[in-house]
Amino acid sequence: MRQIDLQSASDEAPFTRLHWIVLIWCALAIVFDGYDLAVVGIALPSIMKDMGVDATQAGFMASSALFGMMFGNVMFGGLSDRYGRRLVMCLCIAIFSLFTALAGLMRDPLSFSMMRFIAGLGIGGVMPNVIAQMTDYSPLRMRSTLITLTFSGYSVGGMLAAILGKGLIETYGWQTVFLAAAAPVVLLPLIWLQMPESLGFMLRKGQTEQLKRVLTRMSPGYVPRADDRFVLSGAAAGSAGAVEEGAGRQSAFGELFLQGRAFSTLMFWLTCFMALFMVYALNSWLTKLMAQAGYSLGSALTFVLVLNVGATVGAVCAGWVADRMHIKLVTFLMFVMAAVAITLMGHRLPTPALFLVVAIAGACTIGTQTMTCAYCSQFYPMTARSTGVGMMLGVGRVGAILAPIVIGMIVNMDLPLASNFTAIAIPAIVAACSILLVQHGRSDLVRSRMGTAVG
C-alpha cells in the first residue's frame, strides 16, 4: 500500500493549469466581493442626499452589510466543512450579487439596510473559503504571493466600483452601480464545473477517485495506483498528527485552540478587528472626508481609486516579500506604515504627495488585511483553514461594523480633518502590537517548511 500525504503533495507541486484555474476563479470571486463591498462607500454621498439621512444614519446603513458579513464569515466557513467549498462559494456569490442589486431598488433606509444585510452574509461567506482554497492549492514556495494576488481582487473590485461610480452615478443615479452587481450570477455554472473541491473535504468524504484525478492534474508526476491511501499531515488527530480517508477528527473549531495555538488565535482575532476597522472606515468615509476637505465628487472618487490601486500593488508585493522573508515581520511593518500614512492624510499636502500617501495607505490597510488573512490561513492545518480564517474574519467584522458608525459620529462632531484621520490611524498601532504577539513557532507554516527542507 502506498501512502500519500496530500499536504506534502500540495506543498511540493509545480504550478500547473489546475493552479491557474483555481487562481482565476478565486480571484474573480474576490473581485465580485470587493465590488459589492465598496459600492456603498462610492455611492454614500448620493444615497445620503437622495434619502435625506445624516452621517450617523448613513454609518448604520453602511454597517448593515458588515453585520451580515460577521455571521457569513462564521456560518459559511463552517458549512464548507460539511458541504464542500465549491458549493458554498457558488451559493455566496449568488446571494451577494442578487441582494446587492435588490438594494439598488430600495427607496428607504430600512429596506436598503435589510437587503445589504442579506448581501453581507454572502460577502462574508466567500472570503474565508476562497483564502482556504488558495492555501490548499498553492505550492509552498509561492503560497503567500498567490494568496495576496487572489485577495488583491478585493481592491480591483473597489477600483471597478469607483470607475463605474464616476461614470454612472452623476448621470444615471446611484442605483445603477448596485444593479450592475447582479452580473456575476451568469458565471456560476462555469465556476461549478471548473473549480475543484477542497482536498480536505474529499479526504473526509472518502472520495478516493476524485482525489486521484485532482492529484494527477496538480502533480503531473503522480501516477495513480489502486492501493493508494491518502492522509493529511499537520491535523489534530491524536499523537499521529494525521487524518486518513473517511476518518473522524477533532472539530475544526477545536483545532484552533490545540497544540498551543489558543493565544495566537486570540491575537489574530484582535489584529483582524483593528485591521478591518481601518479598512471599512476608509472605504465608507474617504469620499466624504475628501469632499469635506474641498475636493469635488469626481476628485474624491479618484482618491478611492488610488487607495485601491495602492492596495492591489502593495498586497502583491508584500506577498512576494513574505515568501522570501518572515511573514509576521512583513505584516508588522505594514501596520506601522499604515499608521503613518493615514495620519498624514489629514494634513494639507500638495496634491501629488497626497495621492502618494493615499496609495501607501491603501497598500498598508487593505493590503495588510490581505497579509493578515494569508498569514492566518497558513497558521492552521488544512482541516481547519476555512474555520480559522472564518472565525478570525467573523470576530474582526465587529471592527468593520463599528468603523462606519464611530467615524460617522466623529464626522458629525465637526472636528478638524486631521482628527478624523487620527481616529482611523490609532487601530494600526494596536494591530502592529498584536501581530507581533502571534507565536509563529506554533504555525503549520513552520511544519510545512521543515518538511520541505527535510524532503
C-alpha positions in Angstrom: 0.0 0.0 0.0 1.3 3.5 -0.9 0.5 6.3 1.5 0.3 9.8 0.0 0.3 12.9 2.2 -2.0 15.5 0.5 -0.4 18.4 2.3 3.1 17.5 1.1 1.8 16.9 -2.4 0.3 20.4 -2.4 3.4 22.0 -0.9 5.8 20.5 -3.5 3.6 20.6 -6.6 4.7 22.6 -9.7 2.5 25.4 -10.9 0.1 23.7 -13.3 -3.1 24.5 -15.4 -5.2 23.4 -12.4 -3.5 26.1 -10.2 -4.3 28.7 -12.9 -8.0 27.6 -12.9 -8.2 27.9 -9.1 -6.4 31.2 -9.0 -8.5 32.8 -11.7 -11.9 31.8 -10.3 -10.9 32.6 -6.7 -9.6 36.0 -7.8 -12.7 36.7 -9.7 -14.9 35.7 -6.7 -13.0 38.3 -4.6 -13.3 40.9 -7.4 -17.1 40.5 -7.2 -16.9 40.5 -3.5 -14.8 43.7 -3.4 -17.2 45.5 -5.8 -20.2 44.7 -3.7 -18.5 45.8 -0.6 -17.1 49.1 -1.9 -20.2 50.2 -3.8 -21.9 51.7 -0.7 -18.9 53.9 0.1 -18.8 55.0 -3.5 -22.4 55.9 -3.6 -22.8 57.1 0.0 -22.9 60.9 -0.6 -25.6 60.4 -3.3 -27.5 58.0 -1.1 -27.4 60.5 1.8 -28.8 63.2 -0.4 -31.4 61.1 -2.1 -32.8 59.5 1.2 -32.3 62.6 3.3 -30.1 60.9 6.0 -27.3 62.4 8.1 -23.8 61.0 8.6 -24.7 58.9 11.7 -27.7 57.2 9.9 -25.6 56.6 6.8 -23.0 54.9 9.0 -25.6 52.5 10.2 -26.7 51.8 6.7 -23.1 51.1 5.6 -22.7 48.8 8.6 -25.7 46.7 7.7 -23.7 44.6 5.2 -20.8 44.4 7.6 -23.1 43.0 10.3 -24.3 40.3 7.8 -20.6 39.6 6.9 -19.9 38.8 10.6 -22.5 36.0 10.5 -21.5 35.0 7.0 -17.8 34.6 7.9 -18.6 32.2 10.7 -21.6 30.4 9.2 -20.3 29.7 5.7 -16.8 28.9 6.9 -18.3 26.0 9.0 -20.8 24.9 6.3 -18.0 24.4 3.8 -16.5 21.7 6.1 -19.8 19.8 5.8 -20.9 20.5 2.2 -17.7 21.5 0.4 -16.1 24.8 -0.5 -17.3 24.8 -4.2 -21.0 24.7 -3.3 -20.6 27.3 -0.6 -18.6 29.7 -2.8 -21.3 29.5 -5.6 -24.1 30.0 -3.1 -22.4 33.0 -1.5 -21.7 34.7 -4.9 -25.4 34.2 -5.8 -26.5 35.7 -2.5 -24.4 38.9 -2.5 -24.8 39.6 -6.2 -28.6 39.4 -6.2 -29.3 41.1 -2.9 -26.8 44.0 -3.7 -28.8 44.5 -6.9 -32.1 44.5 -4.9 -30.6 47.1 -2.6 -30.5 49.4 -5.6 -34.2 49.2 -6.0 -35.0 50.2 -2.4 -36.2 53.7 -1.6 -35.9 54.0 2.2 -33.0 53.4 4.7 -34.7 50.4 6.4 -35.3 48.2 3.3 -32.0 49.2 1.9 -30.2 48.1 5.1 -32.2 44.8 5.1 -31.1 43.9 1.5 -27.5 44.9 2.4 -27.5 42.7 5.5 -28.5 39.6 3.4 -25.9 40.5 0.8 -23.4 40.7 3.6 -24.0 37.1 4.5 -22.8 36.1 1.1 -19.9 38.6 1.0 -18.7 37.3 4.4 -19.0 33.7 3.3 -16.9 33.9 0.2 -13.7 35.3 1.8 -12.7 32.5 4.2 -13.5 29.8 1.7 -11.5 31.5 -1.1 -8.5 32.1 1.1 -8.5 28.5 2.4 -9.0 27.1 -1.2 -6.0 29.1 -2.5 -3.9 28.0 0.5 -4.8 24.3 -0.2 -3.9 24.6 -3.9 -0.8 26.8 -3.8 2.7 25.4 -3.9 4.5 26.3 -0.6 7.3 28.3 -2.4 4.8 30.9 -3.7 1.9 30.5 -1.4 1.8 34.0 0.2 2.2 35.5 -3.3 -0.7 33.6 -4.7 -3.0 34.3 -1.7 -2.3 38.0 -1.7 -2.6 38.1 -5.5 -6.0 36.5 -5.2 -7.1 38.7 -2.3 -6.0 41.8 -4.2 -9.1 41.2 -6.3 -10.8 42.9 -3.4 -9.1 46.1 -4.4 -9.7 45.5 -8.1 -13.4 45.3 -7.2 -13.1 48.6 -5.3 -11.5 50.2 -8.3 -14.2 48.9 -10.6 -16.8 50.4 -8.3 -15.0 53.7 -8.3 -14.7 53.8 -12.1 -18.3 52.9 -12.6 -19.3 55.3 -10.0 -17.6 58.2 -11.7 -19.2 57.3 -15.0 -22.7 56.4 -13.8 -23.7 58.0 -10.5 -23.8 61.6 -11.6 -25.5 60.8 -15.0 -27.9 57.9 -14.1 -28.1 57.8 -10.4 -26.6 55.8 -7.6 -28.9 52.8 -8.2 -27.1 51.8 -11.4 -23.9 50.8 -9.7 -26.0 48.5 -7.4 -27.9 46.9 -10.3 -24.6 46.1 -12.0 -23.7 43.8 -9.1 -26.0 41.1 -10.5 -23.7 40.4 -13.4 -21.5 37.7 -11.8 -24.5 35.3 -11.5 -24.1 34.3 -15.1 -20.7 32.8 -14.4 -21.8 30.4 -11.6 -22.2 27.4 -13.9 -18.6 27.8 -15.1 -17.3 28.1 -11.5 -19.2 25.0 -10.5 -17.9 22.9 -13.5 -14.2 24.1 -13.3 -13.5 24.7 -9.6 -12.1 21.5 -7.8 -13.3 20.6 -4.4 -11.0 21.1 -1.4 -8.5 18.3 -0.7 -9.5 18.0 2.9 -13.2 17.7 2.1 -12.6 14.9 -0.5 -10.4 13.1 2.0 -13.0 13.3 4.8 -15.7 12.0 2.5 -13.6 9.1 1.2 -13.7 10.4 -2.4 -10.6 8.5 -3.5 -11.2 8.5 -7.2 -11.8 12.3 -7.2 -8.6 12.8 -5.2 -6.6 10.8 -7.7 -8.0 12.9 -10.6 -7.2 16.1 -8.9 -3.7 15.0 -7.9 -3.0 13.9 -11.5 -3.8 17.5 -12.6 -2.0 19.1 -9.7 1.2 17.0 -9.8 1.9 15.6 -13.3 4.5 13.2 -11.9 1.8 11.4 -9.9 0.6 8.1 -11.4 -2.4 6.7 -9.6 -2.4 3.2 -8.2 -5.2 1.0 -6.9 -3.6 0.7 -3.5 -3.1 4.4 -2.9 -4.1 5.6 0.5 -4.3 9.3 1.3 -3.6 11.1 4.6 -3.3 14.7 5.7 -0.4 15.7 7.9 -0.5 18.6 10.3 -4.0 18.0 11.5 -5.1 17.3 15.1 -5.8 13.6 15.1 -4.2 12.3 18.2 -0.5 11.7 18.5 -0.1 10.6 14.9 -0.8 14.1 13.7 -2.6 13.0 10.5 -6.1 12.4 9.2 -6.8 9.4 6.9 -9.6 8.8 4.4 -13.0 8.9 6.0 -11.5 9.2 9.5 -13.2 11.1 12.3 -11.3 14.1 13.7 -11.3 16.9 16.2 -13.8 19.6 15.3 -12.4 22.3 13.1 -13.2 25.0 15.7 -11.4 22.9 18.4 -8.3 22.7 16.3 -7.9 26.5 16.5 -7.0 26.1 20.2 -5.0 22.8 20.1 -1.2 22.4 20.1 -0.5 25.7 21.7 -2.5 27.8 19.2 -5.0 29.3 21.6 -3.1 32.6 22.4 -2.2 33.2 18.8 -5.8 32.6 17.7 -6.9 35.4 20.0 -4.1 37.7 18.7 -5.2 37.0 15.1 -8.8 38.0 16.1 -7.6 41.3 17.7 -5.4 42.1 14.7 -8.2 41.5 12.3 -10.6 43.6 14.4 -8.2 46.6 14.2 -7.3 46.0 10.5 -11.0 45.8 9.4 -11.8 48.9 11.4 -9.3 50.8 9.3 -10.3 49.3 6.0 -14.0 50.0 6.4 -13.5 53.4 8.0 -11.6 54.4 4.8 -14.0 52.6 2.4 -17.1 54.2 4.0 -15.8 57.7 4.6 -12.9 58.6 2.4 -15.1 60.0 -0.3 -17.0 62.1 2.2 -13.8 63.3 4.1 -12.1 64.3 0.8 -15.3 66.2 -0.2 -15.2 67.8 3.2 -11.6 68.9 2.5 -12.8 70.8 -0.5 -12.5 68.3 -3.4 -15.3 67.7 -5.9 -17.1 64.4 -6.0 -15.1 63.3 -9.1 -11.8 64.1 -7.4 -12.9 62.4 -4.1 -13.7 59.3 -6.1 -10.3 59.4 -7.6 -8.8 59.2 -4.2 -10.8 55.9 -3.7 -9.4 54.6 -6.9 -5.8 55.5 -5.9 -6.4 53.8 -2.5 -7.4 50.6 -4.2 -4.6 50.8 -6.7 -2.2 51.1 -3.8 -3.8 48.2 -2.1 -3.5 45.9 -5.1 0.2 46.7 -5.8 1.0 46.7 -2.1 -0.7 43.3 -1.3 1.0 41.5 -4.2 4.5 43.0 -3.5 4.1 42.2 0.2 3.1 38.6 -0.6 6.2 38.2 -2.8 8.4 39.6 0.0 6.7 37.4 2.6 7.5 34.2 0.6 11.2 35.3 1.0 11.2 36.9 4.4 9.3 36.4 7.7 5.6 36.9 7.0 5.0 38.2 10.5 7.7 40.8 10.2 6.3 42.0 6.9 2.8 42.3 8.3 4.1 44.2 11.3 6.0 46.8 9.3 3.0 47.3 7.0 0.8 48.2 10.0 3.3 50.7 11.2 3.4 52.3 7.7 -0.4 52.4 7.7 -0.5 54.4 10.9 1.9 57.0 9.5 0.2 57.2 6.1 -3.3 57.6 7.5 -2.2 60.3 9.9 -0.6 62.3 7.0 -3.8 62.1 5.0 -5.4 64.6 7.5 -2.8 67.3 6.8 -2.5 69.7 3.9 -0.2 68.3 1.3 0.5 69.1 -2.4 -1.9 67.0 -4.5 0.7 64.7 -5.9 2.1 64.0 -2.4 -1.4 63.4 -1.1 -2.1 60.9 -3.9 1.1 59.1 -2.9 0.2 59.0 0.7 -3.3 57.6 -0.1 -1.7 54.9 -2.3 0.6 53.9 0.6 -2.4 53.9 3.0 -4.2 51.6 0.6 -1.2 49.2 0.4 -0.9 49.2 4.2 -4.5 48.9 5.2 -6.4 46.8 2.7 -3.1 45.2 1.7 -2.1 44.5 5.2 -5.5 42.9 5.9 -4.8 40.7 3.0 -1.4 39.7 4.5 -3.2 39.0 7.8 -5.5 36.6 6.1 -2.6 35.0 4.2 -0.7 34.5 7.5 -3.8 33.2 9.3 -4.6 30.7 6.6 -1.1 29.3 6.7 -1.0 29.2 10.5 -3.7 26.5 10.8 -3.6 22.9 9.3 -5.6 22.2 6.1 -8.5 20.7 8.0 -9.1 24.0 10.0 -8.3 26.7 7.5 -11.8 27.7 6.4 -12.9 27.8 10.0 -9.7 29.6 11.2 -9.9 32.3 8.7 -13.7 32.5 9.0 -13.6 32.9 12.8 -10.9 35.5 12.6 -12.9 37.5 10.0 -16.1 36.9 12.0 -14.7 38.4 15.1 -12.8 41.1 13.2 -16.0 42.0 11.5 -17.1 43.7 14.7 -14.5 46.3 14.0 -15.8 46.7 10.5 -19.3 47.2 11.8 -18.2 49.8 14.3 -16.0 51.7 11.9 -18.6 53.5 9.8 -20.7 54.2 12.8 -17.9 55.5 15.0 -16.3 57.6 12.3 -19.7 58.8 11.3 -20.2 60.1 14.8 -16.8 61.8 14.7 -17.6 63.4 11.3 -20.8 64.8 12.8 -18.8 66.5 15.6 -17.2 68.8 13.0 -13.7 68.2 14.3 -10.6 69.2 12.3 -9.9 66.9 9.3 -6.7 65.7 11.0 -8.7 64.4 14.0 -10.9 62.2 11.8 -7.9 60.5 10.2 -6.1 60.1 13.5 -9.1 58.2 14.8 -8.7 55.8 11.8 -4.9 55.5 12.3 -4.8 54.5 16.0 -6.0 50.9 15.4 -3.0 50.4 13.2 -0.7 50.7 16.2 -2.7 48.2 18.2 -2.7 45.7 15.2 1.1 46.1 14.9 1.5 45.1 18.5 -1.0 42.2 18.4 0.5 40.6 15.3 3.9 40.6 17.0 2.5 38.5 19.8 1.5 35.7 17.4 3.6 32.6 18.3 5.0 31.8 14.9 6.6 28.6 16.1 3.0 27.1 16.5 2.3 27.8 12.9 1.6 25.0 10.4 3.7 27.1 8.0 6.8 26.1 10.2 5.9 22.4 9.9 5.5 22.8 6.1 8.8 24.5 5.7 10.6 22.0 7.9 9.0 19.1 6.0 10.1 20.6 2.7 13.6 21.2 4.0 13.9 17.6 5.2 12.5 16.3 1.9 
